[in-house]
Amino acid sequence: MARAQPPRPPPPRARSAFWEHFSARIDPFTSAVLVFPLLLVYQLGILGSGGLGLNGVDFVTKALIELCARDLGNYMAALGAGLLGYAAILVILRSYGRFSPQRFVPMLVESGFYASTMGTLILLVIHRFAELVPGLAVAARTSVADIAVISAGAGLHEELIFRVLGMGGIGFLLSGLTGRRRAWLGALVLSSLIFSLAHHVGPAGEPFTYAAFVYRTLAGVFFALVYQLRGFAVAAWTHALYDVYVLSLHG
């Protein structure tokens, strides 16, 4: 007589997109795809404004404008080449992860939560200790469209330069001198200090004050923690949405 087969365990329940999103840090490939809307908003805004609103660490667009001698046709051709380069990066990063369109909404919700929480705390400090907090670099009458473009550029380019390249590069260099945890901590602190100092450098830099320097260093630490724990996309969108929130309400 045939033996009775034991009952099969029920199939595992499919995890929701939100659970999948928070289960692990976003991989580089998915991050590169998720930040594309920021790139699109920023580039179209720069194109429409004739180059106004350029982010201070956006060296690529500045070089393109100078290289193309401010000719629209040349700029569009160079921008097209840049987009092809972006696509090539996506192809290279494809082996590091798999993109799902369902990741966008949870990422946006998470970033919005971080941005609004940090923004609310900063606004409370601004109103309570106005003399200790630096003024914002954008005038109060700046249009909503300009704020969106400036914020997109800050989120994309500043997180790319100071977190992905700066923090990642410093951490890589320090890892040969100390343990991984100490290297990461040192990279977090150094990249945040450099991030803050960069706002006071150059002809468009803000006059140096200790309050402004400490304020932006702490902001850099916050963004660095988000980047390290959640990935580039969450850090970039948190930075962008934070700027939109604070710049829109301040004044």
C-alpha positions as CSV (number, residue, x, y, z in Angstrom):
1,M,0.0,0.0,0.0
2,A,1.3,3.4,-1.0
3,R,2.6,5.6,1.9
4,A,0.7,8.8,2.5
5,Q,2.7,11.8,1.5
6,P,3.2,14.4,4.2
7,P,1.3,17.6,3.6
8,R,3.3,20.2,1.7
9,P,4.1,23.4,3.5
10,P,2.2,26.4,2.2
11,P,4.1,28.6,-0.3
12,P,5.8,31.6,1.2
13,R,3.7,34.7,1.1
14,A,4.8,37.3,-1.4
15,R,6.3,40.3,0.4
16,S,4.9,43.7,-0.4
17,A,6.9,46.3,-2.3
18,F,7.3,48.3,0.9
19,W,8.7,45.3,2.8
20,E,11.1,44.5,-0.1
21,H,12.2,48.1,-0.1
22,F,13.1,48.2,3.6
23,S,14.7,44.7,3.7
24,A,18.0,45.9,2.3
25,R,20.1,48.9,1.2
26,I,19.3,49.9,-2.4
27,D,21.9,48.6,-4.8
28,P,23.9,50.9,-7.1
29,F,22.0,50.0,-10.3
30,T,18.6,50.6,-8.8
31,S,19.8,53.9,-7.3
32,A,21.1,55.0,-10.7
33,V,17.7,54.4,-12.2
34,L,15.7,56.0,-9.4
35,V,17.6,59.3,-9.5
36,F,17.0,59.8,-13.2
37,P,14.0,62.0,-12.6
38,L,16.2,64.4,-10.6
39,L,18.7,64.5,-13.5
40,L,15.8,65.2,-15.9
41,V,14.3,68.0,-13.9
42,Y,17.6,69.6,-13.3
43,Q,18.9,69.4,-16.9
44,L,15.6,70.7,-18.4
45,G,15.5,73.5,-15.8
46,I,19.1,74.5,-16.6
47,L,18.3,74.4,-20.3
48,G,15.1,76.5,-19.9
49,S,16.8,79.1,-17.8
50,G,19.9,79.5,-20.0
51,G,22.3,78.0,-17.4
52,L,20.9,79.8,-14.3
53,G,20.7,77.7,-11.1
54,L,23.7,75.6,-11.8
55,N,24.8,73.6,-8.8
56,G,28.2,74.5,-7.4
57,V,29.6,71.0,-7.8
58,D,28.0,70.2,-11.2
59,F,31.2,70.3,-13.1
60,V,29.8,68.4,-16.1
61,T,27.1,70.8,-17.1
62,K,29.4,73.8,-16.6
63,A,32.0,72.2,-18.9
64,L,29.3,71.4,-21.5
65,I,28.1,75.0,-21.5
66,E,31.6,76.3,-22.0
67,L,32.5,73.6,-24.5
68,C,29.5,74.3,-26.6
69,A,30.1,78.1,-26.5
70,R,26.5,78.5,-25.4
71,D,25.1,77.1,-28.7
72,L,21.9,75.2,-28.1
73,G,22.5,72.7,-30.9
74,N,25.9,71.8,-29.7
75,Y,24.6,71.6,-26.1
76,M,21.8,69.3,-27.1
77,A,24.3,67.1,-29.0
78,A,26.6,67.0,-26.0
79,L,23.7,66.3,-23.6
80,G,22.6,63.4,-25.8
81,A,26.1,62.0,-25.6
82,G,26.0,62.4,-21.8
83,L,22.7,60.5,-21.7
84,L,24.3,57.7,-23.7
85,G,27.1,57.7,-21.1
86,Y,24.5,57.4,-18.4
87,A,22.9,54.5,-20.2
88,A,26.4,52.8,-20.4
89,I,26.8,53.2,-16.7
90,L,23.4,51.6,-16.2
91,V,24.6,48.7,-18.3
92,I,27.7,48.3,-16.2
93,L,25.8,48.5,-13.0
94,R,23.2,46.0,-14.2
95,S,25.1,43.1,-12.7
96,Y,24.9,44.6,-9.2
97,G,21.1,44.5,-8.9
98,R,17.7,44.3,-10.6
99,F,15.4,47.3,-11.0
100,S,11.8,47.1,-10.2
101,P,9.5,50.1,-10.9
102,Q,7.7,49.3,-7.6
103,R,10.7,50.5,-5.7
104,F,10.1,54.1,-6.7
105,V,7.0,54.9,-4.5
106,P,8.4,53.3,-1.3
107,M,11.8,55.1,-1.9
108,L,9.9,58.4,-2.3
109,V,7.9,57.9,0.8
110,E,11.0,57.1,2.8
111,S,12.9,60.0,1.5
112,G,10.0,62.4,2.1
113,F,9.8,61.2,5.7
114,Y,13.5,61.8,6.3
115,A,13.3,65.2,4.6
116,S,10.3,66.5,6.4
117,T,11.6,65.3,9.8
118,M,14.9,67.0,9.3
119,G,13.4,70.0,7.7
120,T,10.9,70.5,10.6
121,L,13.8,70.3,13.1
122,I,15.8,72.8,11.1
123,L,12.9,75.2,10.7
124,L,12.3,75.1,14.5
125,V,15.9,76.0,15.1
126,I,15.7,78.8,12.5
127,H,12.7,80.4,14.1
128,R,14.0,79.9,17.7
129,F,17.6,80.8,17.1
130,A,17.5,82.9,13.9
131,E,20.7,84.7,14.7
132,L,22.6,81.4,14.9
133,V,21.4,79.8,11.7
134,P,22.8,80.9,8.3
135,G,20.5,82.4,5.8
136,L,19.4,80.3,2.9
137,A,21.3,80.8,-0.3
138,V,18.1,81.1,-2.4
139,A,16.1,84.3,-2.2
140,A,12.6,84.2,-0.6
141,R,10.9,85.2,-3.9
142,T,12.4,82.4,-5.9
143,S,9.8,80.6,-8.0
144,V,8.6,77.1,-7.3
145,A,10.1,75.9,-10.6
146,D,13.5,77.4,-9.7
147,I,13.4,75.8,-6.3
148,A,12.6,72.5,-7.8
149,V,15.5,72.8,-10.3
150,I,18.0,73.9,-7.6
151,S,16.9,71.2,-5.2
152,A,17.1,68.5,-7.8
153,G,20.6,69.6,-8.7
154,A,21.7,69.7,-5.0
155,G,20.3,66.3,-4.3
156,L,21.8,64.7,-7.3
157,H,25.2,66.3,-7.6
158,E,26.1,67.0,-4.0
159,E,25.2,63.5,-2.9
160,L,27.2,62.1,-5.9
161,I,30.3,64.2,-5.1
162,F,30.3,64.3,-1.3
163,R,28.8,60.9,-0.5
164,V,29.4,58.5,-3.3
165,L,32.8,59.8,-4.4
166,G,33.9,61.7,-1.3
167,M,32.8,59.4,1.5
168,G,33.3,56.3,-0.6
169,G,36.8,57.4,-1.7
170,I,37.9,58.5,1.7
171,G,36.6,55.3,3.2
172,F,38.5,53.2,0.7
173,L,41.8,55.0,1.4
174,L,41.4,54.8,5.1
175,S,40.5,51.1,5.0
176,G,44.2,50.4,4.3
177,L,45.2,52.2,7.5
178,T,42.6,51.1,10.0
179,G,39.6,48.8,10.4
180,R,36.6,49.0,8.2
181,R,34.3,50.5,10.9
182,R,36.9,53.2,11.8
183,A,37.5,53.9,8.1
184,W,33.7,54.4,7.6
185,L,33.4,56.7,10.6
186,G,36.4,58.7,9.5
187,A,35.0,59.0,6.0
188,L,31.7,60.1,7.3
189,V,33.2,62.9,9.4
190,L,35.7,64.1,6.8
191,S,33.2,64.1,3.9
192,S,30.7,66.0,6.1
193,L,33.3,68.7,6.9
194,I,34.3,69.0,3.3
195,F,30.6,69.2,2.3
196,S,30.1,72.1,4.7
197,L,33.3,73.9,3.8
198,A,32.5,73.7,0.1
199,H,29.6,76.1,0.6
200,H,32.0,78.8,1.6
201,V,34.5,78.4,-1.3
202,G,34.6,80.3,-4.6
203,P,33.1,83.6,-5.7
204,A,29.5,82.4,-5.0
205,G,30.4,81.0,-1.6
206,E,28.6,82.1,1.5
207,P,30.7,84.2,4.0
208,F,32.1,81.9,6.6
209,T,30.6,81.7,10.1
210,Y,31.0,79.0,12.7
211,A,27.2,78.6,13.0
212,A,26.8,78.0,9.3
213,F,29.7,75.6,9.2
214,V,28.5,73.5,12.1
215,Y,24.9,73.6,10.7
216,R,25.9,72.2,7.3
217,T,28.4,69.7,8.9
218,L,25.6,68.2,10.9
219,A,23.4,68.2,7.8
220,G,26.2,66.4,6.0
221,V,26.4,63.8,8.7
222,F,22.7,63.2,8.4
223,F,22.8,62.7,4.6
224,A,25.9,60.5,5.0
225,L,24.1,58.2,7.4
226,V,21.2,58.0,5.0
227,Y,23.5,57.2,2.2
228,Q,25.5,54.6,4.1
229,L,22.4,52.8,5.5
230,R,19.9,53.2,2.7
231,G,21.8,53.9,-0.5
232,F,22.5,56.7,-3.0
233,A,18.9,57.1,-4.3
234,V,17.4,57.6,-0.8
235,A,20.1,60.1,0.1
236,A,19.7,62.1,-3.2
237,W,15.9,62.3,-2.9
238,T,16.1,63.1,0.8
239,H,18.5,66.0,0.1
240,A,16.3,67.2,-2.8
241,L,13.0,67.0,-0.9
242,Y,14.6,68.6,2.2
243,D,15.8,71.6,0.1
244,V,12.3,71.9,-1.5
245,Y,10.7,71.8,1.9
246,V,13.0,74.2,3.7
247,L,13.4,76.7,0.8
248,S,9.6,76.8,0.2
249,L,8.7,77.5,3.8
250,H,11.5,79.7,4.9
251,G,11.2,83.4,4.5
